[in-house]
Amino acid sequence: MADLSKLREQIDQADQDLVKALVKRYDLVMEVGRVKREKGQAVFDPKREERVLDKVTNLAQRPEEDF
Ligand SMILES: C=C(O[C@@H]1C=C(C(=O)O)C=C[C@H]1O)C(=O)O
């Protein structure tokens, strides 16, 4: 059986990785916003958001045997 404290260390690391990835994404989105404003483009792009959501939804798919 896997050691509980080792599993929790891995969870803590995964949490740190997630927060880092979210901060990186936030910084990139802010940069995209600055570039769009400079170009006089609308920041909100619902079509792009739909594509991002579709892509992320696909990435989150796991085979049934994983559950
Ligand atoms: C980041 C962009 O701009 C905005 C933010 C998005 C996001 O958070 O994924 C997606 C579309 C836009 O509303 C982009 O155009 O790529």
N, CA, C, O and the ligand as a Tripos MOL2 file, in Angstrom:
@<TRIPOS>MOLECULE
protein
  284   283    68     0     0
PROTEIN
NO_CHARGES

@<TRIPOS>ATOM
      1 N           0.8550   -1.2040    0.0000 N.3       1 MET1
      2 CA          0.0000    0.0000    0.0000 C.3       1 MET1
      3 C           0.8890    1.2530    0.0000 C.2       1 MET1
      4 O           1.9200    1.2790    0.6730 O.2       1 MET1
      5 N           0.4960    2.2840   -0.7490 N.am      2 ALA2
      6 CA          1.3010    3.5010   -0.8310 C.3       2 ALA2
      7 C           1.2600    4.2620    0.4970 C.2       2 ALA2
      8 O           0.2490    4.2750    1.1990 O.2       2 ALA2
      9 N           2.3840    4.8890    0.8130 N.am      3 ASP3
     10 CA          2.5060    5.6390    2.0610 C.3       3 ASP3
     11 C           1.6950    6.9390    1.9900 C.2       3 ASP3
     12 O           1.8270    7.7080    1.0380 O.2       3 ASP3
     13 N           0.8530    7.1770    3.0080 N.am      4 LEU4
     14 CA         -0.0320    8.3540    2.9970 C.3       4 LEU4
     15 C           0.7410    9.6670    2.9280 C.2       4 LEU4
     16 O           0.3780   10.5690    2.1730 O.2       4 LEU4
     17 N           1.8200    9.7710    3.7270 N.am      5 SER5
     18 CA          2.5550   11.0470    3.7290 C.3       5 SER5
     19 C           3.2560   11.2890    2.3950 C.2       5 SER5
     20 O           3.3760   12.4330    1.9570 O.2       5 SER5
     21 N           3.7160   10.2260    1.7530 N.am      6 LYS6
     22 CA          4.3470   10.3850    0.4230 C.3       6 LYS6
     23 C           3.3190   10.8450   -0.6190 C.2       6 LYS6
     24 O           3.5960   11.6960   -1.4650 O.2       6 LYS6
     25 N           2.1400   10.2580   -0.5260 N.am      7 LEU7
     26 CA          1.0720   10.6780   -1.4530 C.3       7 LEU7
     27 C           0.7240   12.1490   -1.2380 C.2       7 LEU7
     28 O           0.5030   12.9000   -2.1880 O.2       7 LEU7
     29 N           0.6810   12.5450    0.0540 N.am      8 ARG8
     30 CA          0.3380   13.9490    0.3500 C.3       8 ARG8
     31 C           1.4370   14.9020   -0.1170 C.2       8 ARG8
     32 O           1.1490   16.0210   -0.5410 O.2       8 ARG8
     33 N           2.6930   14.4640   -0.0390 N.am      9 GLU9
     34 CA          3.7890   15.2950   -0.5750 C.3       9 GLU9
     35 C           3.5690   15.5150   -2.0640 C.2       9 GLU9
     36 O           3.7580   16.6190   -2.5770 O.2       9 GLU9
     37 N           3.1670   14.4470   -2.7550 N.am     10 GLN10
     38 CA          2.9180   14.5700   -4.2090 C.3      10 GLN10
     39 C           1.7440   15.5020   -4.4900 C.2      10 GLN10
     40 O           1.7640   16.2680   -5.4540 O.2      10 GLN10
     41 N           0.7160   15.4300   -3.6350 N.am     11 ILE11
     42 CA         -0.4260   16.3400   -3.7970 C.3      11 ILE11
     43 C           0.0200   17.7860   -3.5810 C.2      11 ILE11
     44 O          -0.3650   18.6770   -4.3380 O.2      11 ILE11
     45 N           0.8330   18.0160   -2.5490 N.am     12 ASP12
     46 CA          1.3260   19.3780   -2.2780 C.3      12 ASP12
     47 C           2.1330   19.9020   -3.4690 C.2      12 ASP12
     48 O           2.0130   21.0670   -3.8460 O.2      12 ASP12
     49 N           2.9570   19.0280   -4.0540 N.am     13 GLN13
     50 CA          3.7490   19.4340   -5.2230 C.3      13 GLN13
     51 C           2.8350   19.7480   -6.4070 C.2      13 GLN13
     52 O           3.0300   20.7330   -7.1180 O.2      13 GLN13
     53 N           1.8290   18.8840   -6.6010 N.am     14 ALA14
     54 CA          0.8800   19.1170   -7.7040 C.3      14 ALA14
     55 C           0.1540   20.4490   -7.5020 C.2      14 ALA14
     56 O          -0.0800   21.1770   -8.4670 O.2      14 ALA14
     57 N          -0.2070   20.7740   -6.2450 N.am     15 ASP15
     58 CA         -0.8680   22.0570   -5.9570 C.3      15 ASP15
     59 C           0.0460   23.2310   -6.3060 C.2      15 ASP15
     60 O          -0.3950   24.2180   -6.8950 O.2      15 ASP15
     61 N           1.3280   23.1140   -5.9350 N.am     16 GLN16
     62 CA          2.2810   24.1840   -6.2740 C.3      16 GLN16
     63 C           2.3970   24.3470   -7.7790 C.2      16 GLN16
     64 O           2.4120   25.4650   -8.2950 O.2      16 GLN16
     65 N           2.4800   23.2070   -8.4870 N.am     17 ASP17
     66 CA          2.5930   23.2490   -9.9580 C.3      17 ASP17
     67 C           1.3560   23.9150  -10.5750 C.2      17 ASP17
     68 O           1.4590   24.7050  -11.5130 O.2      17 ASP17
     69 N           0.1730   23.5700  -10.0170 N.am     18 LEU18
     70 CA         -1.0720   24.1470  -10.5430 C.3      18 LEU18
     71 C          -1.0990   25.6650  -10.3690 C.2      18 LEU18
     72 O          -1.4480   26.4040  -11.2900 O.2      18 LEU18
     73 N          -0.7230   26.1150   -9.1650 N.am     19 VAL19
     74 CA         -0.7470   27.5620   -8.9000 C.3      19 VAL19
     75 C           0.2480   28.2710   -9.8250 C.2      19 VAL19
     76 O          -0.0600   29.3200  -10.3900 O.2      19 VAL19
     77 N           1.4470   27.6880   -9.9750 N.am     20 LYS20
     78 CA          2.4480   28.2730  -10.8760 C.3      20 LYS20
     79 C           1.9020   28.3840  -12.2960 C.2      20 LYS20
     80 O           2.0570   29.4120  -12.9540 O.2      20 LYS20
     81 N           1.2590   27.3080  -12.7580 N.am     21 ALA21
     82 CA          0.7090   27.3000  -14.1210 C.3      21 ALA21
     83 C          -0.3980   28.3460  -14.2660 C.2      21 ALA21
     84 O          -0.4960   29.0090  -15.2980 O.2      21 ALA21
     85 N          -1.2310   28.4940  -13.2310 N.am     22 LEU22
     86 CA         -2.3140   29.4860  -13.3010 C.3      22 LEU22
     87 C          -1.7690   30.9100  -13.3160 C.2      22 LEU22
     88 O          -2.2740   31.7650  -14.0430 O.2      22 LEU22
     89 N          -0.7200   31.1670  -12.4990 N.am     23 VAL23
     90 CA         -0.1080   32.4980  -12.4830 C.3      23 VAL23
     91 C           0.5260   32.7950  -13.8540 C.2      23 VAL23
     92 O           0.4190   33.9060  -14.3730 O.2      23 VAL23
     93 N           1.1820   31.7850  -14.4230 N.am     24 LYS24
     94 CA          1.7900   31.9600  -15.7530 C.3      24 LYS24
     95 C           0.7130   32.2760  -16.7910 C.2      24 LYS24
     96 O           0.8820   33.1620  -17.6290 O.2      24 LYS24
     97 N          -0.4110   31.5260  -16.7200 N.am     25 ARG25
     98 CA         -1.5020   31.7630  -17.6730 C.3      25 ARG25
     99 C          -2.0670   33.1740  -17.5040 C.2      25 ARG25
    100 O          -2.3290   33.8780  -18.4790 O.2      25 ARG25
    101 N          -2.2480   33.5700  -16.2350 N.am     26 TYR26
    102 CA         -2.7860   34.9040  -15.9530 C.3      26 TYR26
    103 C          -1.8710   35.9780  -16.5670 C.2      26 TYR26
    104 O          -2.3460   36.8980  -17.2330 O.2      26 TYR26
    105 N          -0.5570   35.8490  -16.3350 N.am     27 ASP27
    106 CA          0.4010   36.8330  -16.8680 C.3      27 ASP27
    107 C           0.3170   36.8950  -18.3990 C.2      27 ASP27
    108 O           0.3490   37.9770  -18.9860 O.2      27 ASP27
    109 N           0.2100   35.7280  -19.0330 N.am     28 LEU28
    110 CA          0.1230   35.6940  -20.5040 C.3      28 LEU28
    111 C          -1.1690   36.3380  -21.0020 C.2      28 LEU28
    112 O          -1.1660   37.0740  -21.9890 O.2      28 LEU28
    113 N          -2.2730   36.0540  -20.3080 N.am     29 VAL29
    114 CA         -3.5600   36.6470  -20.7050 C.3      29 VAL29
    115 C          -3.5100   38.1670  -20.5640 C.2      29 VAL29
    116 O          -4.0250   38.8930  -21.4130 O.2      29 VAL29
    117 N          -2.8710   38.6500  -19.4620 N.am     30 MET30
    118 CA         -2.7270   40.1040  -19.2830 C.3      30 MET30
    119 C          -1.9160   40.7010  -20.4340 C.2      30 MET30
    120 O          -2.2420   41.7760  -20.9370 O.2      30 MET30
    121 N          -0.8610   40.0010  -20.8460 N.am     31 GLU31
    122 CA         -0.0170   40.4660  -21.9510 C.3      31 GLU31
    123 C          -0.8130   40.4870  -23.2600 C.2      31 GLU31
    124 O          -0.7230   41.4400  -24.0340 O.2      31 GLU31
    125 N          -1.5910   39.4280  -23.4970 N.am     32 VAL32
    126 CA         -2.4480   39.3940  -24.6940 C.3      32 VAL32
    127 C          -3.4000   40.5930  -24.6840 C.2      32 VAL32
    128 O          -3.6320   41.2230  -25.7160 O.2      32 VAL32
    129 N          -3.9470   40.8980  -23.5030 N.am     33 GLY33
    130 CA         -4.8630   42.0360  -23.3680 C.3      33 GLY33
    131 C          -4.1760   43.3430  -23.7420 C.2      33 GLY33
    132 O          -4.7480   44.1750  -24.4460 O.2      33 GLY33
    133 N          -2.9200   43.5200  -23.2560 N.am     34 ARG34
    134 CA         -2.1690   44.7510  -23.5840 C.3      34 ARG34
    135 C          -1.9540   44.8640  -25.0880 C.2      34 ARG34
    136 O          -2.1540   45.9290  -25.6730 O.2      34 ARG34
    137 N          -1.5400   43.7470  -25.7170 N.am     35 VAL35
    138 CA         -1.2810   43.7500  -27.1660 C.3      35 VAL35
    139 C          -2.5600   44.0840  -27.9340 C.2      35 VAL35
    140 O          -2.5400   44.8810  -28.8720 O.2      35 VAL35
    141 N          -3.6780   43.4640  -27.5240 N.am     36 LYS36
    142 CA         -4.9500   43.7160  -28.2170 C.3      36 LYS36
    143 C          -5.3520   45.1870  -28.0910 C.2      36 LYS36
    144 O          -5.7960   45.8020  -29.0610 O.2      36 LYS36
    145 N          -5.1910   45.7460  -26.8790 N.am     37 ARG37
    146 CA         -5.5510   47.1630  -26.6910 C.3      37 ARG37
    147 C          -4.6800   48.0610  -27.5650 C.2      37 ARG37
    148 O          -5.1770   49.0100  -28.1700 O.2      37 ARG37
    149 N          -3.3740   47.7620  -27.6330 N.am     38 GLU38
    150 CA         -2.4680   48.5490  -28.4970 C.3      38 GLU38
    151 C          -2.9420   48.5210  -29.9490 C.2      38 GLU38
    152 O          -2.8530   49.5150  -30.6700 O.2      38 GLU38
    153 N          -3.4520   47.3460  -30.3620 N.am     39 LYS39
    154 CA         -3.9040   47.1950  -31.7490 C.3      39 LYS39
    155 C          -5.3410   47.6850  -31.9350 C.2      39 LYS39
    156 O          -5.8760   47.6400  -33.0430 O.2      39 LYS39
    157 N          -5.9650   48.1540  -30.8500 N.am     40 GLY40
    158 CA         -7.3490   48.6260  -30.9330 C.3      40 GLY40
    159 C          -8.3550   47.4950  -31.0660 C.2      40 GLY40
    160 O          -9.4900   47.7070  -31.4940 O.2      40 GLY40
    161 N          -7.9290   46.2870  -30.6950 N.am     41 GLN41
    162 CA         -8.8220   45.1210  -30.7840 C.3      41 GLN41
    163 C          -9.5790   44.9330  -29.4650 C.2      41 GLN41
    164 O          -9.1010   45.3420  -28.4070 O.2      41 GLN41
    165 N         -10.7640   44.3110  -29.5350 N.am     42 ALA42
    166 CA        -11.4930   43.9640  -28.3120 C.3      42 ALA42
    167 C         -10.7020   42.9000  -27.5540 C.2      42 ALA42
    168 O         -10.1550   41.9780  -28.1570 O.2      42 ALA42
    169 N         -10.6460   43.0340  -26.2270 N.am     43 VAL43
    170 CA         -9.9160   42.0430  -25.4210 C.3      43 VAL43
    171 C         -10.7210   40.7430  -25.3450 C.2      43 VAL43
    172 O         -10.1730   39.6530  -25.5070 O.2      43 VAL43
    173 N         -12.0160   40.8730  -25.0970 N.am     44 PHE44
    174 CA        -12.8790   39.6940  -24.9930 C.3      44 PHE44
    175 C         -13.1160   39.1080  -26.3820 C.2      44 PHE44
    176 O         -13.5720   39.8000  -27.2920 O.2      44 PHE44
    177 N         -12.7980   37.8190  -26.5310 N.am     45 ASP45
    178 CA        -12.9280   37.1380  -27.8180 C.3      45 ASP45
    179 C         -13.6840   35.8260  -27.5650 C.2      45 ASP45
    180 O         -13.0670   34.7910  -27.3140 O.2      45 ASP45
    181 N         -15.0250   35.8750  -27.6330 N.am     46 PRO46
    182 CA        -15.8100   34.6910  -27.2770 C.3      46 PRO46
    183 C         -15.4940   33.4550  -28.1260 C.2      46 PRO46
    184 O         -15.5550   32.3320  -27.6270 O.2      46 PRO46
    185 N         -15.1570   33.6570  -29.4060 N.am     47 LYS47
    186 CA        -14.8260   32.5020  -30.2710 C.3      47 LYS47
    187 C         -13.5430   31.8210  -29.7880 C.2      47 LYS47
    188 O         -13.4550   30.5950  -29.7160 O.2      47 LYS47
    189 N         -12.5460   32.6600  -29.4590 N.am     48 ARG48
    190 CA        -11.2760   32.1290  -28.9500 C.3      48 ARG48
    191 C         -11.5300   31.4130  -27.6070 C.2      48 ARG48
    192 O         -10.9650   30.3490  -27.3550 O.2      48 ARG48
    193 N         -12.3720   31.9970  -26.7590 N.am     49 GLU49
    194 CA        -12.6720   31.3690  -25.4700 C.3      49 GLU49
    195 C         -13.3260   30.0080  -25.6720 C.2      49 GLU49
    196 O         -13.0420   29.0580  -24.9430 O.2      49 GLU49
    197 N         -14.2120   29.9210  -26.6760 N.am     50 GLU50
    198 CA        -14.8620   28.6450  -26.9660 C.3      50 GLU50
    199 C         -13.8270   27.6030  -27.4010 C.2      50 GLU50
    200 O         -13.8730   26.4480  -26.9780 O.2      50 GLU50
    201 N         -12.8850   28.0390  -28.2620 N.am     51 ARG51
    202 CA        -11.8370   27.1090  -28.7150 C.3      51 ARG51
    203 C         -10.9720   26.6540  -27.5360 C.2      51 ARG51
    204 O         -10.6250   25.4780  -27.4270 O.2      51 ARG51
    205 N         -10.6280   27.6010  -26.6550 N.am     52 VAL52
    206 CA         -9.8100   27.2530  -25.4830 C.3      52 VAL52
    207 C         -10.5560   26.2460  -24.6090 C.2      52 VAL52
    208 O          -9.9790   25.2550  -24.1600 O.2      52 VAL52
    209 N         -11.8530   26.5080  -24.3690 N.am     53 LEU53
    210 CA        -12.6340   25.5870  -23.5230 C.3      53 LEU53
    211 C         -12.7460   24.2010  -24.1470 C.2      53 LEU53
    212 O         -12.6410   23.1920  -23.4500 O.2      53 LEU53
    213 N         -12.9630   24.1500  -25.4870 N.am     54 ASP54
    214 CA        -13.0340   22.8450  -26.1830 C.3      54 ASP54
    215 C         -11.7190   22.0920  -26.0190 C.2      54 ASP54
    216 O         -11.7020   20.8990  -25.7140 O.2      54 ASP54
    217 N         -10.6070   22.8210  -26.2300 N.am     55 LYS55
    218 CA         -9.2870   22.1970  -26.1500 C.3      55 LYS55
    219 C          -9.0350   21.6570  -24.7420 C.2      55 LYS55
    220 O          -8.5720   20.5280  -24.5780 O.2      55 LYS55
    221 N          -9.3430   22.4680  -23.7270 N.am     56 VAL56
    222 CA         -9.1060   22.0520  -22.3400 C.3      56 VAL56
    223 C         -10.0150   20.8730  -21.9760 C.2      56 VAL56
    224 O          -9.6010   19.9530  -21.2720 O.2      56 VAL56
    225 N         -11.2600   20.9150  -22.4660 N.am     57 THR57
    226 CA        -12.1810   19.8030  -22.1970 C.3      57 THR57
    227 C         -11.6370   18.5110  -22.7910 C.2      57 THR57
    228 O         -11.7040   17.4540  -22.1640 O.2      57 THR57
    229 N         -11.0910   18.6040  -24.0210 N.am     58 ASN58
    230 CA        -10.4930   17.4160  -24.6420 C.3      58 ASN58
    231 C          -9.2860   16.9190  -23.8620 C.2      58 ASN58
    232 O          -9.1040   15.7150  -23.6800 O.2      58 ASN58
    233 N          -8.4560   17.8640  -23.4000 N.am     59 LEU59
    234 CA         -7.2690   17.4690  -22.6370 C.3      59 LEU59
    235 C          -7.6580   16.7630  -21.3400 C.2      59 LEU59
    236 O          -6.9230   15.9070  -20.8480 O.2      59 LEU59
    237 N          -8.8190   17.1280  -20.7900 N.am     60 ALA60
    238 CA         -9.2510   16.5620  -19.4960 C.3      60 ALA60
    239 C          -9.8990   15.1900  -19.6410 C.2      60 ALA60
    240 O         -10.1780   14.5310  -18.6390 O.2      60 ALA60
    241 N         -10.1450   14.7470  -20.8890 N.am     61 GLN61
    242 CA        -10.7710   13.4340  -21.0830 C.3      61 GLN61
    243 C          -9.8120   12.3380  -20.6620 C.2      61 GLN61
    244 O          -8.6410   12.3490  -21.0420 O.2      61 GLN61
    245 N         -10.3030   11.3990  -19.8840 N.am     62 ARG62
    246 CA         -9.4750   10.2470  -19.4980 C.3      62 ARG62
    247 C         -10.2450    8.9810  -19.8370 C.2      62 ARG62
    248 O         -11.4740    8.9550  -19.7740 O.2      62 ARG62
    249 N          -9.5160    7.9340  -20.1970 N.am     63 PRO63
    250 CA        -10.2120    6.6920  -20.4840 C.3      63 PRO63
    251 C         -10.9840    6.2140  -19.2460 C.2      63 PRO63
    252 O         -10.5640    6.4460  -18.1130 O.2      63 PRO63
    253 N         -12.1260    5.5370  -19.4860 N.am     64 GLU64
    254 CA        -12.9970    5.1080  -18.3830 C.3      64 GLU64
    255 C         -12.2490    4.2690  -17.3360 C.2      64 GLU64
    256 O         -12.5410    4.3620  -16.1440 O.2      64 GLU64
    257 N         -11.2740    3.4410  -17.7870 N.am     65 GLU65
    258 CA        -10.5730    2.5600  -16.8350 C.3      65 GLU65
    259 C          -9.7120    3.3280  -15.8300 C.2      65 GLU65
    260 O          -9.2570    2.7530  -14.8420 O.2      65 GLU65
    261 N          -9.4820    4.6400  -16.0780 N.am     66 ASP66
    262 CA         -8.7170    5.4530  -15.1290 C.3      66 ASP66
    263 C          -9.4980    5.7460  -13.8470 C.2      66 ASP66
    264 O          -8.9120    6.1080  -12.8270 O.2      66 ASP66
    265 N         -10.8320    5.5850  -13.9050 N.am     67 PHE67
    266 CA        -11.6320    5.9640  -12.7340 C.3      67 PHE67
    267 C         -11.9490    4.7780  -11.8280 C.2      67 PHE67
    268 O         -12.6140    4.9420  -10.8050 O.2      67 PHE67
    269 C1         -6.1320   35.3110  -24.0520 C.2      68 LIG68
    270 C2         -6.9130   35.8180  -25.0080 C.2      68 LIG68
    271 O1         -7.9390   36.7480  -24.7540 O.3      68 LIG68
    272 C3         -8.9990   36.5660  -23.8800 C.3      68 LIG68
    273 C4         -8.7990   35.5750  -22.8040 C.2      68 LIG68
    274 C5         -8.9540   34.2400  -23.0750 C.2      68 LIG68
    275 C6         -8.5550   33.1960  -22.0990 C.2      68 LIG68
    276 O2         -8.4500   33.4930  -20.8970 O.co2    68 LIG68
    277 O3         -8.2850   32.0580  -22.5270 O.co2    68 LIG68
    278 C7         -9.5130   33.8390  -24.2860 C.2      68 LIG68
    279 C8        -10.0490   34.7620  -25.1450 C.2      68 LIG68
    280 C9        -10.1460   36.1860  -24.7920 C.3      68 LIG68
    281 O4        -11.3890   36.5050  -24.2260 O.3      68 LIG68
    282 C10        -6.6450   35.4530  -26.4030 C.2      68 LIG68
    283 O5         -7.2240   36.0730  -27.3070 O.co2    68 LIG68
    284 O6         -5.8510   34.5310  -26.6550 O.co2    68 LIG68
@<TRIPOS>BOND
     1     1     2 1
     2     2     3 1
     3     3     4 2
     4     3     5 am
     5     5     6 1
     6     6     7 1
     7     7     8 2
     8     7     9 am
     9     9    10 1
    10    10    11 1
    11    11    12 2
    12    11    13 am
    13    13    14 1
    14    14    15 1
    15    15    16 2
    16    15    17 am
    17    17    18 1
    18    18    19 1
    19    19    20 2
    20    19    21 am
    21    21    22 1
    22    22    23 1
    23    23    24 2
    24    23    25 am
    25    25    26 1
    26    26    27 1
    27    27    28 2
    28    27    29 am
    29    29    30 1
    30    30    31 1
    31    31    32 2
    32    31    33 am
    33    33    34 1
    34    34    35 1
    35    35    36 2
    36    35    37 am
    37    37    38 1
    38    38    39 1
    39    39    40 2
    40    39    41 am
    41    41    42 1
    42    42    43 1
    43    43    44 2
    44    43    45 am
    45    45    46 1
    46    46    47 1
    47    47    48 2
    48    47    49 am
    49    49    50 1
    50    50    51 1
    51    51    52 2
    52    51    53 am
    53    53    54 1
    54    54    55 1
    55    55    56 2
    56    55    57 am
    57    57    58 1
    58    58    59 1
    59    59    60 2
    60    59    61 am
    61    61    62 1
    62    62    63 1
    63    63    64 2
    64    63    65 am
    65    65    66 1
    66    66    67 1
    67    67    68 2
    68    67    69 am
    69    69    70 1
    70    70    71 1
    71    71    72 2
    72    71    73 am
    73    73    74 1
    74    74    75 1
    75    75    76 2
    76    75    77 am
    77    77    78 1
    78    78    79 1
    79    79    80 2
    80    79    81 am
    81    81    82 1
    82    82    83 1
    83    83    84 2
    84    83    85 am
    85    85    86 1
    86    86    87 1
    87    87    88 2
    88    87    89 am
    89    89    90 1
    90    90    91 1
    91    91    92 2
    92    91    93 am
    93    93    94 1
    94    94    95 1
    95    95    96 2
    96    95    97 am
    97    97    98 1
    98    98    99 1
    99    99   100 2
   100    99   101 am
   101   101   102 1
   102   102   103 1
   103   103   104 2
   104   103   105 am
   105   105   106 1
   106   106   107 1
   107   107   108 2
   108   107   109 am
   109   109   110 1
   110   110   111 1
   111   111   112 2
   112   111   113 am
   113   113   114 1
   114   114   115 1
   115   115   116 2
   116   115   117 am
   117   117   118 1
   118   118   119 1
   119   119   120 2
   120   119   121 am
   121   121   122 1
   122   122   123 1
   123   123   124 2
   124   123   125 am
   125   125   126 1
   126   126   127 1
   127   127   128 2
   128   127   129 am
   129   129   130 1
   130   130   131 1
   131   131   132 2
   132   131   133 am
   133   133   134 1
   134   134   135 1
   135   135   136 2
   136   135   137 am
   137   137   138 1
   138   138   139 1
   139   139   140 2
   140   139   141 am
   141   141   142 1
   142   142   143 1
   143   143   144 2
   144   143   145 am
   145   145   146 1
   146   146   147 1
   147   147   148 2
   148   147   149 am
   149   149   150 1
   150   150   151 1
   151   151   152 2
   152   151   153 am
   153   153   154 1
   154   154   155 1
   155   155   156 2
   156   155   157 am
   157   157   158 1
   158   158   159 1
   159   159   160 2
   160   159   161 am
   161   161   162 1
   162   162   163 1
   163   163   164 2
   164   163   165 am
   165   165   166 1
   166   166   167 1
   167   167   168 2
   168   167   169 am
   169   169   170 1
   170   170   171 1
   171   171   172 2
   172   171   173 am
   173   173   174 1
   174   174   175 1
   175   175   176 2
   176   175   177 am
   177   177   178 1
   178   178   179 1
   179   179   180 2
   180   179   181 am
   181   181   182 1
   182   182   183 1
   183   183   184 2
   184   183   185 am
   185   185   186 1
   186   186   187 1
   187   187   188 2
   188   187   189 am
   189   189   190 1
   190   190   191 1
   191   191   192 2
   192   191   193 am
   193   193   194 1
   194   194   195 1
   195   195   196 2
   196   195   197 am
   197   197   198 1
   198   198   199 1
   199   199   200 2
   200   199   201 am
   201   201   202 1
   202   202   203 1
   203   203   204 2
   204   203   205 am
   205   205   206 1
   206   206   207 1
   207   207   208 2
   208   207   209 am
   209   209   210 1
   210   210   211 1
   211   211   212 2
   212   211   213 am
   213   213   214 1
   214   214   215 1
   215   215   216 2
   216   215   217 am
   217   217   218 1
   218   218   219 1
   219   219   220 2
   220   219   221 am
   221   221   222 1
   222   222   223 1
   223   223   224 2
   224   223   225 am
   225   225   226 1
   226   226   227 1
   227   227   228 2
   228   227   229 am
   229   229   230 1
   230   230   231 1
   231   231   232 2
   232   231   233 am
   233   233   234 1
   234   234   235 1
   235   235   236 2
   236   235   237 am
   237   237   238 1
   238   238   239 1
   239   239   240 2
   240   239   241 am
   241   241   242 1
   242   242   243 1
   243   243   244 2
   244   243   245 am
   245   245   246 1
   246   246   247 1
   247   247   248 2
   248   247   249 am
   249   249   250 1
   250   250   251 1
   251   251   252 2
   252   251   253 am
   253   253   254 1
   254   254   255 1
   255   255   256 2
   256   255   257 am
   257   257   258 1
   258   258   259 1
   259   259   260 2
   260   259   261 am
   261   261   262 1
   262   262   263 1
   263   263   264 2
   264   263   265 am
   265   265   266 1
   266   266   267 1
   267   267   268 2
   268   269   270 2
   269   270   271 1
   270   270   282 1
   271   271   272 1
   272   272   273 1
   273   272   280 1
   274   273   274 2
   275   274   275 1
   276   274   278 1
   277   275   276 2
   278   275   277 1
   279   278   279 2
   280   279   280 1
   281   280   281 1
   282   282   283 2
   283   282   284 1
@<TRIPOS>SUBSTRUCTURE
     1 MET1         2 RESIDUE 1 A MET
     2 ALA2         6 RESIDUE 1 A ALA
     3 ASP3        10 RESIDUE 1 A ASP
     4 LEU4        14 RESIDUE 1 A LEU
     5 SER5        18 RESIDUE 1 A SER
     6 LYS6        22 RESIDUE 1 A LYS
     7 LEU7        26 RESIDUE 1 A LEU
     8 ARG8        30 RESIDUE 1 A ARG
     9 GLU9        34 RESIDUE 1 A GLU
    10 GLN10       38 RESIDUE 1 A GLN
    11 ILE11       42 RESIDUE 1 A ILE
    12 ASP12       46 RESIDUE 1 A ASP
    13 GLN13       50 RESIDUE 1 A GLN
    14 ALA14       54 RESIDUE 1 A ALA
    15 ASP15       58 RESIDUE 1 A ASP
    16 GLN16       62 RESIDUE 1 A GLN
    17 ASP17       66 RESIDUE 1 A ASP
    18 LEU18       70 RESIDUE 1 A LEU
    19 VAL19       74 RESIDUE 1 A VAL
    20 LYS20       78 RESIDUE 1 A LYS
    21 ALA21       82 RESIDUE 1 A ALA
    22 LEU22       86 RESIDUE 1 A LEU
    23 VAL23       90 RESIDUE 1 A VAL
    24 LYS24       94 RESIDUE 1 A LYS
    25 ARG25       98 RESIDUE 1 A ARG
    26 TYR26      102 RESIDUE 1 A TYR
    27 ASP27      106 RESIDUE 1 A ASP
    28 LEU28      110 RESIDUE 1 A LEU
    29 VAL29      114 RESIDUE 1 A VAL
    30 MET30      118 RESIDUE 1 A MET
    31 GLU31      122 RESIDUE 1 A GLU
    32 VAL32      126 RESIDUE 1 A VAL
    33 GLY33      130 RESIDUE 1 A GLY
    34 ARG34      134 RESIDUE 1 A ARG
    35 VAL35      138 RESIDUE 1 A VAL
    36 LYS36      142 RESIDUE 1 A LYS
    37 ARG37      146 RESIDUE 1 A ARG
    38 GLU38      150 RESIDUE 1 A GLU
    39 LYS39      154 RESIDUE 1 A LYS
    40 GLY40      158 RESIDUE 1 A GLY
    41 GLN41      162 RESIDUE 1 A GLN
    42 ALA42      166 RESIDUE 1 A ALA
    43 VAL43      170 RESIDUE 1 A VAL
    44 PHE44      174 RESIDUE 1 A PHE
    45 ASP45      178 RESIDUE 1 A ASP
    46 PRO46      182 RESIDUE 1 A PRO
    47 LYS47      186 RESIDUE 1 A LYS
    48 ARG48      190 RESIDUE 1 A ARG
    49 GLU49      194 RESIDUE 1 A GLU
    50 GLU50      198 RESIDUE 1 A GLU
    51 ARG51      202 RESIDUE 1 A ARG
    52 VAL52      206 RESIDUE 1 A VAL
    53 LEU53      210 RESIDUE 1 A LEU
    54 ASP54      214 RESIDUE 1 A ASP
    55 LYS55      218 RESIDUE 1 A LYS
    56 VAL56      222 RESIDUE 1 A VAL
    57 THR57      226 RESIDUE 1 A THR
    58 ASN58      230 RESIDUE 1 A ASN
    59 LEU59      234 RESIDUE 1 A LEU
    60 ALA60      238 RESIDUE 1 A ALA
    61 GLN61      242 RESIDUE 1 A GLN
    62 ARG62      246 RESIDUE 1 A ARG
    63 PRO63      250 RESIDUE 1 A PRO
    64 GLU64      254 RESIDUE 1 A GLU
    65 GLU65      258 RESIDUE 1 A GLU
    66 ASP66      262 RESIDUE 1 A ASP
    67 PHE67      266 RESIDUE 1 A PHE
    68 LIG68      269 GROUP 0 **** ****
